[in-house]
Amino acid sequence: MEESAGLYEFVGFGELAETTTQLLALSLQTQAHGSAGSSELSRVEQLVLQQARDYLATVREGFMLSVRTERLTRRGELNYLLERVITDWSSLSRELQLDSGGSAPDEAQTERLRRVRHQLLAFGMAVVALGQLPRLPSKQVTFPHSYGNPPTYSDIPVPSTPGEMLWRIEELEQMIWRLMSDDPSALVQRRYGPLRRTYGFFEASAWLSRKEATRFGIKPRRPALALL
């Protein structure tokens, strides 16, 4: 049951990623043709982008639960992490009641552990998507302002240290926030690289989820934007 719940949760993350990718593509195409979207679509955009922000917040929480300082090799990177990720592990252990002497978990503790699993699953999916991004098949690359032929994300590096991973998570969060408040055409001009990396991250996440859902025989739902 737990494995099945985790799989459907994984697919749910992918469906959100696919909807977010479609929203970004539609927004960029609309701006390119100089037409404005309807107020109804604007409300949908805000809802989807807020859900994407919530997902990335969960990814960040999963990162905080996963980070280990022994993997750090540079003092500057350690300082960077300490400024942004301050976790009292003894307090976390008490909160989750992991130091309860080995007794069987009660219902409340089980629910807390399920939440940690949710965070770690979100982070794990993000790690795999970022690792797959430079190797995403060209036919899956749909960012409308890519100039390569065939299109590729091969120039986007994979985060290799905790500091680089946190930097990428923060960039994704910041770009989603900017998309909620800025003109997409202006973002293409001023923040092309971060916008492309953000689009590619969600595109790779959606592709990964579709691939695994097919392998396990799960039929994905239609993305929300496809219903409009």
C-alpha positions, 0 to 999 in steps of 0.5 A: 500500500505504501509503495502504491501510494508513493507511486501515485504521488510521484505521478501526481508530481509529474502531472503538475510538472506537465501542466506547468510546462504547458502553461509556460509554453502557452504563455510564451507563445501568446507573448510571441504573437502579441496577443493577451490571454483571457482573465479566466486563463490568468486565474488558472495560471496563477493557480498552477504557478502557486501549486508549482511553488508549493511543490518546490517548497516541498522539494526544498524541505526534502533537501533540508532533510537530506543534506549532509555536511560531510559531502562538502569540500569548500568552506564557502559552500558550507557557509552558503548552506549554513546561512540558508539551511539551519536544521536542529537535528535533535529537535527534528528527531524529537518532533518526529519521535524518532528517539522514542526507544524503539517502541512501535509508532502510533498513528500520529507518528506514522502520519509525521513519517508519511509527511517526511516521505512526501518531502523526500519523494519530491526532492528525489524526483527533482534530483532525478529530473535535474540529472536527466535534463541535459540528456532529455531526448531532443524530440521532448525539448519544446522550449520555444526560444531554443536555437539549437538544431536539434534542440537540446538542454545538454549545456545545462549542468547537473548539480553535483554538490549540495550547494549547487543543488540548493542554488538550483532549487532557489533559482526555480523558486525565484523564477516561478515567483517572477512568472507570477508577477512579470511579463514573460516576454521581458523575462525572455529578454532579461532572464533567458537562462533561468527561464529556460532552466526552469522550463526544462526542469518541469519538462524533464519532470513531466517526461520522467513521470510519464515514462515511469507511469507507463512502465507501471501501467498507470494511465495519466490524467489529462493536464488541467490546461488541456481541458480549457 
